[in-house]
Amino acid sequence: MKIDDETLNKIYDKTRGKCHLCHKKLAFSNYGVPGARGAWEIEHSKPKSKGGTDHLNNLYPAHIKCNRQKNNGANKSIRSKHGVRNAPLSYKAKRKKVIKNAIGYTATGVAIGRIFGPGGMLVGGAIGAILGSKRKTDQ
Ligand SMILES: [Zn+2]
């Protein structure tokens, strides 16, 4: 499959430069260089043999090694070997999740702080926001 740099970048950024099967770092410059450190290639999340397409939403970056291991199998079986369930989040999805966590924790903090009156609500909300934004969202 012939691919231009822009598409390559888009696919690489989909997982923040991580293999979508094992979540370890890929080396952008080692695209299609078997044996190189962090060597990767574009992987069809749904194999073409199973009706997967060449659309961007079906393409993910993966180590050449991981991709070979997957062969025509399921993402799930390779990921479970590495103790992960989903593809790593994109920058955008990750940012969204951080904001969502912060909002959720702020609301919880305000609710708890309410017991202690208006001052408690402020303190509780602030603590919640800090906790929420620091929550681990990486996958
Ligand atoms: Zn991998």
Backbone and ligand atoms as CSV (ligand in chain L), in Angstrom:
chain,resi,resn,atom,element,x,y,z
A,1,MET,N,N,0.842,-1.192,0.000
A,1,MET,CA,C,0.000,0.000,0.000
A,1,MET,C,C,0.883,1.250,0.000
A,2,LYS,N,N,0.680,2.105,-0.987
A,2,LYS,CA,C,1.442,3.355,-1.080
A,2,LYS,C,C,0.776,4.383,-0.170
A,3,ILE,N,N,1.615,5.038,0.613
A,3,ILE,CA,C,1.034,5.954,1.587
A,3,ILE,C,C,1.864,7.234,1.660
A,4,ASP,N,N,1.191,8.387,1.754
A,4,ASP,CA,C,1.943,9.640,1.825
A,4,ASP,C,C,2.228,9.998,3.283
A,5,ASP,N,N,3.152,10.927,3.474
A,5,ASP,CA,C,3.613,11.305,4.815
A,5,ASP,C,C,2.484,11.803,5.710
A,6,GLU,N,N,1.565,12.528,5.118
A,6,GLU,CA,C,0.486,13.098,5.900
A,6,GLU,C,C,-0.384,11.983,6.499
A,7,THR,N,N,-0.713,11.018,5.679
A,7,THR,CA,C,-1.528,9.891,6.150
A,7,THR,C,C,-0.764,9.097,7.194
A,8,LEU,N,N,0.521,8.927,6.919
A,8,LEU,CA,C,1.381,8.195,7.846
A,8,LEU,C,C,1.371,8.877,9.225
A,9,ASN,N,N,1.489,10.193,9.219
A,9,ASN,CA,C,1.446,10.972,10.457
A,9,ASN,C,C,0.123,10.809,11.182
A,10,LYS,N,N,-0.946,10.859,10.412
A,10,LYS,CA,C,-2.284,10.743,10.999
A,10,LYS,C,C,-2.439,9.402,11.693
A,11,ILE,N,N,-1.985,8.361,11.036
A,11,ILE,CA,C,-2.125,7.014,11.597
A,11,ILE,C,C,-1.253,6.876,12.848
A,12,TYR,N,N,-0.030,7.408,12.749
A,12,TYR,CA,C,0.898,7.353,13.888
A,12,TYR,C,C,0.310,8.089,15.098
A,13,ASP,N,N,-0.315,9.224,14.846
A,13,ASP,CA,C,-0.878,10.031,15.935
A,13,ASP,C,C,-2.155,9.435,16.531
A,14,LYS,N,N,-2.761,8.522,15.811
A,14,LYS,CA,C,-3.993,7.906,16.319
A,14,LYS,C,C,-3.783,7.248,17.675
A,15,THR,N,N,-2.572,6.781,17.897
A,15,THR,CA,C,-2.281,6.092,19.160
A,15,THR,C,C,-1.142,6.785,19.898
A,16,ARG,N,N,-0.854,8.063,19.545
A,16,ARG,CA,C,0.253,8.816,20.131
A,16,ARG,C,C,1.570,8.079,19.932
A,17,GLY,N,N,1.723,7.473,18.749
A,17,GLY,CA,C,2.986,6.812,18.415
A,17,GLY,C,C,3.230,5.516,19.152
A,18,LYS,N,N,2.139,4.865,19.528
A,18,LYS,CA,C,2.292,3.584,20.216
A,18,LYS,C,C,1.679,2.471,19.383
A,19,CYS,N,N,2.231,1.293,19.540
A,19,CYS,CA,C,1.703,0.121,18.854
A,19,CYS,C,C,0.291,-0.149,19.373
A,20,HIS,N,N,-0.658,-0.303,18.499
A,20,HIS,CA,C,-2.039,-0.470,18.973
A,20,HIS,C,C,-2.274,-1.869,19.536
A,21,LEU,N,N,-1.323,-2.744,19.357
A,21,LEU,CA,C,-1.479,-4.105,19.879
A,21,LEU,C,C,-0.778,-4.316,21.220
A,22,CYS,N,N,0.422,-3.712,21.402
A,22,CYS,CA,C,1.132,-3.942,22.669
A,22,CYS,C,C,1.350,-2.659,23.467
A,23,HIS,N,N,1.007,-1.499,22.894
A,23,HIS,CA,C,1.105,-0.192,23.561
A,23,HIS,C,C,2.532,0.284,23.794
A,24,LYS,N,N,3.524,-0.359,23.208
A,24,LYS,CA,C,4.885,0.137,23.367
A,24,LYS,C,C,5.183,1.143,22.264
A,25,LYS,N,N,6.211,1.987,22.519
A,25,LYS,CA,C,6.547,3.074,21.605
A,25,LYS,C,C,7.003,2.573,20.236
A,26,LEU,N,N,6.639,3.344,19.222
A,26,LEU,CA,C,7.113,3.086,17.874
A,26,LEU,C,C,8.071,4.206,17.492
A,27,ALA,N,N,8.964,3.930,16.559
A,27,ALA,CA,C,9.860,4.972,16.061
A,27,ALA,C,C,9.362,5.398,14.692
A,28,PHE,N,N,8.892,6.646,14.620
A,28,PHE,CA,C,8.282,7.111,13.370
A,28,PHE,C,C,9.197,6.898,12.166
A,29,SER,N,N,10.490,7.190,12.377
A,29,SER,CA,C,11.423,7.111,11.247
A,29,SER,C,C,11.705,5.672,10.814
A,30,ASN,N,N,11.325,4.720,11.657
A,30,ASN,CA,C,11.566,3.325,11.284
A,30,ASN,C,C,10.332,2.651,10.697
A,31,TYR,N,N,9.539,3.463,10.019
A,31,TYR,CA,C,8.379,2.894,9.339
A,31,TYR,C,C,8.843,1.941,8.237
A,32,GLY,N,N,8.348,0.730,8.310
A,32,GLY,CA,C,8.651,-0.255,7.265
A,32,GLY,C,C,10.091,-0.699,7.219
A,33,VAL,N,N,10.804,-0.616,8.365
A,33,VAL,CA,C,12.194,-1.058,8.415
A,33,VAL,C,C,12.284,-2.267,9.356
A,34,PRO,N,N,12.057,-3.467,8.831
A,34,PRO,CA,C,12.054,-4.641,9.706
A,34,PRO,C,C,13.372,-4.781,10.458
A,35,GLY,N,N,13.281,-5.131,11.733
A,35,GLY,CA,C,14.495,-5.333,12.525
A,35,GLY,C,C,14.978,-4.080,13.216
A,36,ALA,N,N,14.552,-2.902,12.743
A,36,ALA,CA,C,14.973,-1.654,13.384
A,36,ALA,C,C,14.198,-1.465,14.682
A,37,ARG,N,N,14.759,-0.631,15.557
A,37,ARG,CA,C,14.133,-0.372,16.843
A,37,ARG,C,C,12.828,0.399,16.652
A,38,GLY,N,N,11.748,-0.142,17.234
A,38,GLY,CA,C,10.446,0.526,17.098
A,38,GLY,C,C,9.896,0.464,15.687
A,39,ALA,N,N,10.412,-0.487,14.899
A,39,ALA,CA,C,9.950,-0.613,13.514
A,39,ALA,C,C,8.455,-0.898,13.489
A,40,TRP,N,N,7.775,-0.219,12.593
A,40,TRP,CA,C,6.318,-0.364,12.563
A,40,TRP,C,C,5.788,-0.349,11.156
A,41,GLU,N,N,4.556,-0.691,11.053
A,41,GLU,CA,C,3.870,-0.624,9.777
A,41,GLU,C,C,2.396,-0.364,10.039
A,42,ILE,N,N,1.691,-0.133,8.966
A,42,ILE,CA,C,0.269,0.145,9.116
A,42,ILE,C,C,-0.474,-1.177,9.138
A,43,GLU,N,N,-1.353,-1.262,10.098
A,43,GLU,CA,C,-2.051,-2.507,10.336
A,43,GLU,C,C,-3.533,-2.310,10.102
A,44,HIS,N,N,-4.155,-3.271,9.492
A,44,HIS,CA,C,-5.614,-3.219,9.329
A,44,HIS,C,C,-6.245,-3.791,10.597
A,45,SER,N,N,-6.926,-2.938,11.342
A,45,SER,CA,C,-7.547,-3.384,12.582
A,45,SER,C,C,-8.469,-4.561,12.292
A,46,LYS,N,N,-9.284,-4.392,11.282
A,46,LYS,CA,C,-10.079,-5.514,10.796
A,46,LYS,C,C,-9.378,-6.008,9.539
A,47,PRO,N,N,-8.869,-7.223,9.559
A,47,PRO,CA,C,-8.088,-7.705,8.409
A,47,PRO,C,C,-8.871,-7.614,7.107
A,48,LYS,N,N,-8.126,-7.328,6.051
A,48,LYS,CA,C,-8.760,-7.231,4.735
A,48,LYS,C,C,-9.430,-8.550,4.359
A,49,SER,N,N,-8.817,-9.636,4.848
A,49,SER,CA,C,-9.392,-10.950,4.550
A,49,SER,C,C,-10.766,-11.119,5.195
A,50,LYS,N,N,-11.037,-10.251,6.186
A,50,LYS,CA,C,-12.338,-10.331,6.848
A,50,LYS,C,C,-13.209,-9.139,6.506
A,51,GLY,N,N,-12.900,-8.511,5.399
A,51,GLY,CA,C,-13.746,-7.418,4.919
A,51,GLY,C,C,-13.313,-6.044,5.383
A,52,GLY,N,N,-12.135,-5.947,6.039
A,52,GLY,CA,C,-11.628,-4.639,6.463
A,52,GLY,C,C,-11.239,-3.792,5.263
A,53,THR,N,N,-11.307,-2.466,5.425
A,53,THR,CA,C,-11.016,-1.572,4.303
A,53,THR,C,C,-9.694,-0.836,4.516
A,54,ASP,N,N,-9.297,-0.028,3.524
A,54,ASP,CA,C,-8.112,0.816,3.620
A,54,ASP,C,C,-8.453,2.199,4.166
A,55,HIS,N,N,-9.642,2.359,4.700
A,55,HIS,CA,C,-10.025,3.648,5.276
A,55,HIS,C,C,-9.230,3.914,6.542
A,56,LEU,N,N,-9.000,5.199,6.794
A,56,LEU,CA,C,-8.215,5.619,7.948
A,56,LEU,C,C,-8.749,5.032,9.256
A,57,ASN,N,N,-10.058,4.886,9.338
A,57,ASN,CA,C,-10.611,4.377,10.603
A,57,ASN,C,C,-10.339,2.886,10.830
A,58,ASN,N,N,-9.830,2.226,9.828
A,58,ASN,CA,C,-9.470,0.807,10.003
A,58,ASN,C,C,-7.954,0.629,10.112
A,59,LEU,N,N,-7.208,1.728,9.996
A,59,LEU,CA,C,-5.746,1.621,9.968
A,59,LEU,C,C,-5.126,2.090,11.281
A,60,TYR,N,N,-4.253,1.276,11.814
A,60,TYR,CA,C,-3.572,1.590,13.066
A,60,TYR,C,C,-2.097,1.277,12.930
A,61,PRO,N,N,-1.263,2.001,13.698
A,61,PRO,CA,C,0.160,1.669,13.661
A,61,PRO,C,C,0.445,0.479,14.578
A,62,ALA,N,N,1.315,-0.418,14.125
A,62,ALA,CA,C,1.694,-1.568,14.943
A,62,ALA,C,C,3.128,-1.951,14.637
A,63,HIS,N,N,3.800,-2.517,15.617
A,63,HIS,CA,C,5.126,-3.070,15.369
A,63,HIS,C,C,5.009,-4.091,14.238
A,64,ILE,N,N,6.046,-4.179,13.449
A,64,ILE,CA,C,6.049,-5.186,12.389
A,64,ILE,C,C,5.888,-6.573,13.031
A,65,LYS,N,N,6.609,-6.756,14.149
A,65,LYS,CA,C,6.558,-8.029,14.862
A,65,LYS,C,C,5.145,-8.353,15.365
A,66,CYS,N,N,4.508,-7.361,15.970
A,66,CYS,CA,C,3.154,-7.579,16.504
A,66,CYS,C,C,2.175,-7.886,15.376
A,67,ASN,N,N,2.346,-7.167,14.288
A,67,ASN,CA,C,1.462,-7.368,13.151
A,67,ASN,C,C,1.612,-8.781,12.598
A,68,ARG,N,N,2.856,-9.260,12.561
A,68,ARG,CA,C,3.091,-10.626,12.072
A,68,ARG,C,C,2.466,-11.644,13.014
A,69,GLN,N,N,2.553,-11.358,14.307
A,69,GLN,CA,C,1.966,-12.261,15.301
A,69,GLN,C,C,0.455,-12.324,15.155
A,70,LYS,N,N,-0.103,-11.182,14.841
A,70,LYS,CA,C,-1.556,-11.116,14.722
A,70,LYS,C,C,-2.021,-11.880,13.484
A,71,ASN,N,N,-1.229,-11.738,12.419
A,71,ASN,CA,C,-1.564,-12.381,11.157
A,71,ASN,C,C,-2.998,-12.035,10.786
A,72,ASN,N,N,-3.863,-13.002,10.695
A,72,ASN,CA,C,-5.258,-12.685,10.402
A,72,ASN,C,C,-6.138,-12.851,11.629
A,73,GLY,N,N,-5.496,-12.926,12.767
A,73,GLY,CA,C,-6.242,-13.135,14.015
A,73,GLY,C,C,-6.909,-11.871,14.510
A,74,ALA,N,N,-7.384,-11.927,15.724
A,74,ALA,CA,C,-8.104,-10.799,16.303
A,74,ALA,C,C,-7.161,-9.923,17.115
A,75,ASN,N,N,-7.458,-8.594,17.151
A,75,ASN,CA,C,-6.680,-7.658,17.974
A,75,ASN,C,C,-6.671,-8.143,19.416
A,76,LYS,N,N,-7.835,-8.639,19.823
A,76,LYS,CA,C,-8.047,-9.036,21.208
A,76,LYS,C,C,-7.024,-10.063,21.692
A,77,SER,N,N,-6.742,-11.056,20.856
A,77,SER,CA,C,-5.861,-12.124,21.314
A,77,SER,C,C,-4.435,-11.622,21.500
A,78,ILE,N,N,-3.974,-10.713,20.628
A,78,ILE,CA,C,-2.628,-10.154,20.778
A,78,ILE,C,C,-2.591,-9.199,21.963
A,79,ARG,N,N,-3.618,-8.340,22.051
A,79,ARG,CA,C,-3.633,-7.358,23.143
A,79,ARG,C,C,-3.657,-8.048,24.497
A,80,SER,N,N,-4.428,-9.120,24.623
A,80,SER,CA,C,-4.537,-9.765,25.937
A,80,SER,C,C,-3.190,-10.351,26.362
A,81,LYS,N,N,-2.363,-10.738,25.400
A,81,LYS,CA,C,-1.016,-11.211,25.716
A,81,LYS,C,C,-0.194,-10.111,26.374
A,82,HIS,N,N,-0.484,-8.866,26.001
A,82,HIS,CA,C,0.256,-7.731,26.545
A,82,HIS,C,C,-0.505,-7.065,27.693
A,83,GLY,N,N,-1.617,-7.664,28.086
A,83,GLY,CA,C,-2.385,-7.131,29.213
A,83,GLY,C,C,-3.139,-5.851,28.907
A,84,VAL,N,N,-3.433,-5.600,27.659
A,84,VAL,CA,C,-4.217,-4.413,27.303
A,84,VAL,C,C,-5.483,-4.851,26.569
A,85,ARG,N,N,-6.465,-3.961,26.568
A,85,ARG,CA,C,-7.732,-4.339,25.942
A,85,ARG,C,C,-8.064,-3.531,24.701
A,86,ASN,N,N,-7.664,-2.251,24.721
A,86,ASN,CA,C,-8.008,-1.386,23.596
A,86,ASN,C,C,-6.760,-0.796,22.975
A,87,ALA,N,N,-6.949,-0.126,21.846
A,87,ALA,CA,C,-5.851,0.615,21.240
A,87,ALA,C,C,-5.545,1.813,22.135
A,88,PRO,N,N,-4.283,2.300,22.138
A,88,PRO,CA,C,-3.995,3.510,22.917
A,88,PRO,C,C,-4.859,4.669,22.417
A,89,LEU,N,N,-5.144,5.615,23.292
A,89,LEU,CA,C,-5.975,6.755,22.910
A,89,LEU,C,C,-5.187,7.728,22.060
A,90,SER,N,N,-5.880,8.437,21.182
A,90,SER,CA,C,-5.257,9.516,20.428
A,90,SER,C,C,-5.088,10.706,21.364
A,91,TYR,N,N,-4.329,11.719,20.930
A,91,TYR,CA,C,-4.136,12.918,21.758
A,91,TYR,C,C,-5.484,13.547,22.081
A,92,LYS,N,N,-6.327,13.604,21.069
A,92,LYS,CA,C,-7.622,14.241,21.218
A,92,LYS,C,C,-8.496,13.472,22.204
A,93,ALA,N,N,-8.563,12.163,22.047
A,93,ALA,CA,C,-9.397,11.343,22.926
A,93,ALA,C,C,-8.887,11.398,24.349
A,94,LYS,N,N,-7.568,11.452,24.489
A,94,LYS,CA,C,-6.975,11.482,25.819
A,94,LYS,C,C,-7.312,12.800,26.524
A,95,ARG,N,N,-7.191,13.905,25.784
A,95,ARG,CA,C,-7.492,15.222,26.349
A,95,ARG,C,C,-8.950,15.265,26.810
A,96,LYS,N,N,-9.816,14.714,25.987
A,96,LYS,CA,C,-11.238,14.687,26.305
A,96,LYS,C,C,-11.487,13.922,27.599
A,97,LYS,N,N,-10.787,12.809,27.738
A,97,LYS,CA,C,-10.972,11.960,28.910
A,97,LYS,C,C,-10.474,12.673,30.167
A,98,VAL,N,N,-9.352,13.396,30.051
A,98,VAL,CA,C,-8.802,14.133,31.185
A,98,VAL,C,C,-9.807,15.188,31.643
A,99,ILE,N,N,-10.382,15.900,30.685
A,99,ILE,CA,C,-11.362,16.942,31.011
A,99,ILE,C,C,-12.584,16.308,31.669
A,100,LYS,N,N,-13.041,15.195,31.114
A,100,LYS,CA,C,-14.213,14.500,31.646
A,100,LYS,C,C,-13.953,14.045,33.085
A,101,ASN,N,N,-12.772,13.498,33.327
A,101,ASN,CA,C,-12.416,13.075,34.678
A,101,ASN,C,C,-12.419,14.262,35.631
A,102,ALA,N,N,-11.832,15.378,35.188
A,102,ALA,CA,C,-11.740,16.564,36.036
A,102,ALA,C,C,-13.136,17.051,36.403
A,103,ILE,N,N,-14.025,17.077,35.423
A,103,ILE,CA,C,-15.395,17.537,35.677
A,103,ILE,C,C,-16.101,16.581,36.636
A,104,GLY,N,N,-15.956,15.296,36.385
A,104,GLY,CA,C,-16.601,14.286,37.220
A,104,GLY,C,C,-16.138,14.365,38.659
A,105,TYR,N,N,-14.822,14.478,38.833
A,105,TYR,CA,C,-14.268,14.525,40.186
A,105,TYR,C,C,-14.628,15.840,40.878
A,106,THR,N,N,-14.700,16.932,40.118
A,106,THR,CA,C,-15.067,18.220,40.700
A,106,THR,C,C,-16.473,18.129,41.278
A,107,ALA,N,N,-17.393,17.535,40.499
A,107,ALA,CA,C,-18.782,17.394,40.950
A,107,ALA,C,C,-18.847,16.538,42.214
A,108,THR,N,N,-18.087,15.457,42.225
A,108,THR,CA,C,-18.065,14.584,43.404
A,108,THR,C,C,-17.510,15.343,44.600
A,109,GLY,N,N,-16.427,16.093,44.373
A,109,GLY,CA,C,-15.808,16.870,45.449
A,109,GLY,C,C,-16.767,17.901,46.011
A,110,VAL,N,N,-17.506,18.572,45.125
A,110,VAL,CA,C,-18.479,19.578,45.563
A,110,VAL,C,C,-19.559,18.904,46.400
A,111,ALA,N,N,-20.024,17.741,45.943
A,111,ALA,CA,C,-21.077,17.012,46.655
A,111,ALA,C,C,-20.610,16.605,48.050
A,112,ILE,N,N,-19.378,16.139,48.130
A,112,ILE,CA,C,-18.839,15.731,49.437
A,112,ILE,C,C,-18.625,16.963,50.316
A,113,GLY,N,N,-18.050,18.010,49.714
A,113,GLY,CA,C,-17.747,19.237,50.447
A,113,GLY,C,C,-18.989,19.916,50.995
A,114,ARG,N,N,-20.125,19.672,50.375
A,114,ARG,CA,C,-21.405,20.239,50.765
A,114,ARG,C,C,-21.730,19.965,52.230
A,115,ILE,N,N,-21.311,18.808,52.678
A,115,ILE,CA,C,-21.545,18.405,54.073
A,115,ILE,C,C,-20.973,19.475,55.010
A,116,PHE,N,N,-19.872,20.081,54.579
A,116,PHE,CA,C,-19.173,21.045,55.429
A,116,PHE,C,C,-19.552,22.487,55.113
A,117,GLY,N,N,-20.602,22.694,54.330
A,117,GLY,CA,C,-21.043,24.047,54.016
A,117,GLY,C,C,-20.363,24.600,52.777
A,118,PRO,N,N,-20.660,25.890,52.446
A,118,PRO,CA,C,-20.152,26.486,51.191
A,118,PRO,C,C,-18.629,26.419,51.062
A,119,GLY,N,N,-17.910,26.626,52.165
A,119,GLY,CA,C,-16.441,26.559,52.106
A,119,GLY,C,C,-15.987,25.173,51.727
A,120,GLY,N,N,-16.632,24.203,52.295
A,120,GLY,CA,C,-16.307,22.810,52.017
A,120,GLY,C,C,-16.543,22.448,50.567
A,121,MET,N,N,-17.603,23.029,49.986
A,121,MET,CA,C,-17.895,22.770,48.580
A,121,MET,C,C,-16.765,23.258,47.685
A,122,LEU,N,N,-16.263,24.453,48.016
A,122,LEU,CA,C,-15.159,25.026,47.232
A,122,LEU,C,C,-13.916,24.157,47.331
A,123,VAL,N,N,-13.575,23.814,48.568
A,123,VAL,CA,C,-12.379,23.005,48.790
A,123,VAL,C,C,-12.545,21.635,48.138
A,124,GLY,N,N,-13.716,21.032,48.363
A,124,GLY,CA,C,-13.994,19.717,47.795
A,124,GLY,C,C,-13.914,19.733,46.281
A,125,GLY,N,N,-14.491,20.760,45.677
A,125,GLY,CA,C,-14.460,20.881,44.209
A,125,GLY,C,C,-13.051,21.019,43.697
A,126,ALA,N,N,-12.247,21.829,44.396
A,126,ALA,CA,C,-10.860,22.045,43.968
A,126,ALA,C,C,-10.063,20.749,44.060
A,127,ILE,N,N,-10.244,20.041,45.169
A,127,ILE,CA,C,-9.527,18.770,45.326
A,127,ILE,C,C,-9.972,17.786,44.247
A,128,GLY,N,N,-11.278,17.742,44.013
A,128,GLY,CA,C,-11.812,16.848,42.976
A,128,GLY,C,C,-11.231,17.148,41.616
A,129,ALA,N,N,-11.124,18.437,41.281
A,129,ALA,CA,C,-10.592,18.826,39.979
A,129,ALA,C,C,-9.145,18.376,39.833
A,130,ILE,N,N,-8.383,18.528,40.906
A,130,ILE,CA,C,-6.975,18.121,40.862
A,130,ILE,C,C,-6.873,16.600,40.704
A,131,LEU,N,N,-7.621,15.892,41.527
A,131,LEU,CA,C,-7.598,14.431,41.450
A,131,LEU,C,C,-8.037,13.951,40.069
A,132,GLY,N,N,-9.112,14.540,39.588
A,132,GLY,CA,C,-9.670,14.130,38.292
A,132,GLY,C,C,-8.695,14.343,37.155
A,133,SER,N,N,-8.005,15.485,37.152
A,133,SER,CA,C,-7.100,15.765,36.044
A,133,SER,C,C,-5.826,14.937,36.136
A,134,LYS,N,N,-5.533,14.436,37.329
A,134,LYS,CA,C,-4.315,13.636,37.481
A,134,LYS,C,C,-4.596,12.149,37.285
A,135,ARG,N,N,-5.845,11.802,37.201
A,135,ARG,CA,C,-6.188,10.386,37.074
A,135,ARG,C,C,-5.521,9.808,35.834
A,136,LYS,N,N,-5.054,8.612,35.975
A,136,LYS,CA,C,-4.332,7.968,34.860
A,136,LYS,C,C,-5.327,7.645,33.740
A,137,THR,N,N,-5.069,8.213,32.592
A,137,THR,CA,C,-5.952,7.952,31.470
A,137,THR,C,C,-5.231,7.208,30.361
A,138,ASP,N,N,-3.986,6.937,30.609
A,138,ASP,CA,C,-3.198,6.313,29.544
A,138,ASP,C,C,-3.630,4.878,29.321
A,139,GLN,N,N,-3.713,4.503,28.057
A,139,GLN,CA,C,-3.925,3.091,27.758
A,139,GLN,C,C,-3.290,2.704,26.463
L,1,ZN,ZN,ZN,3.695,-3.924,19.371
